[in-house]
Amino acid sequence: MNKLKLIMCASAATLGLGWAGAAAAQTAAPAPAPAAAPAAPAAPTASPMANPAITAPMAANQYPAVFDAGPLGKITVDGVFSVIGGYQTPSPTFPNGADKNEGFFDVSNAQVIINKSDGVFQFYVQAGAYSLPALGATYFRATTETPNTFGYVPQGFVKIVPNSNFSVEAGALPTLIGGEYTFTFQNMNIERGLLWGQEPAVSKGVQANFTNGPIAVSVAYTDGYYSNVYTAISGLATYTFKNSDTLAFAAEGNVANNHISTFVTPLPQNNGQIYNLLYSHTMGPWTISPYIQYTSVPVTHAANGSITSLSANTWGGAILTKYNFTPEISLAGRFEYISSSGHQNLLYGPGSNAWSVTVTPTYQKGVFFARGEFSYVSIGSGDSIDGDEFGELGNHSSQFRAVAETGVDF
């Protein structure tokens, strides 16, 4: 689950220096020049966080706390605290631990972020609680989501940077796959989309990165969908055009099957393959980012030869877009379609399809942000049966949500 830039600024007041007028008489001494006015203090230099990646219109605190850690060098410390509330109809399905109410209120982020992003030795730590709201999926509170997914340190890695073109990092890494990031504050929309539901989000392993001019390539060997079994190889290749548009290809597949199935690790996807083709175009106040996705999962056998997962695949596409009305006010939108085929349930029953539309107005000024969201998901044809869809009995084919989130980058 593989994708935002701050502007360095500095200002200083000019020195004022006044001079007296002409001499009052030929014999009079010229008036002495007044002392120069003291210079106004310079504004602090922006030192934005190197990680995590954040998609506009959301933006990290430009002035995080900076500490001199002696031999470790400069360390920046930032964080995000936000709350979320929403209403959905019909009510969600009720797996263990889920909120059984149509409405919900919760903490979406209570995280501290530490960066060391210069020198040969670098590191990144993100720690705290979070929820991971996603369209068409049951909302789990942060107290359930955090310990059952990526824990209270969801991302953290060390990074060796011998030169400006090459680096290696190891730890709990953000995925190279997909067009949306994991946490709410990183994205245009509050909730992740339908395509995100097929993608890994965080993987443990090692990753190598190489850049040369407009080309950037990353390759990782990881545990895929956070399975703790290291069988996945993923890669991301990006080309940046002169106008800052980007074209990227991402892929992940497994070199061997494993049989892990947990709250965070779906057994079929963890043994399958996923491919993305992503494009992003920026023009004035507009950002438009379409991408397409294909996934395939094989038949999986247990040690005794019995079948534990059937074969299936999905095709999907999404368009994410944003328009800035002012530097503080913007409107983001997302439209998606995804279809599945085969015998395994990868969506809302074998062979089902779905589409969604999401609209997210956002206001951010300084470290404060507030945004709302309206979304609609509709399930199409397939072998869906009661329990695969929406509602308490899982027999409704559509769902509407209204969500709001507000918080600070401190």
Buried (B, 14 or more C-beta within 10 A) or exposed (E): BBBEEBEEEEEEEEEEEEEEEEEEEEEEEEEEEEEEEEEEEEEEEBBBBBBBBBBBBBBBBBBBEEBEEEEEBBBBBBBBBBBBBBEBBBBBBBEEEBBEEBEBEBBBBBBBBBBBBEEEEBBBBBBBBBBBBBBBBBBBBBEBBBEEBBBEEBBBBBBEBEEEEEBEBBBBBBBBBBBBBBBBBBBBBBBBBBBBBBBBBBBBBBBBBEBEEEEBBBBBBBBBBBBEBBBBBBBBBBBBEEEEBBBBEBBBBBEEBBBBBBBBBBBBBBBBBBBBBBBBBBEEEEBBBBBBBBBBBBBBEEEEEEEBBBBBBBBBBBBBBBBBEEEBBBBBBBBBBBBBBBEBBBBBBBBBBBBBBBBBBBBBEEBEBBBBBEBBBBBBEBEBEEEBBBBEEBBBBBBBBBBBBBBBBB
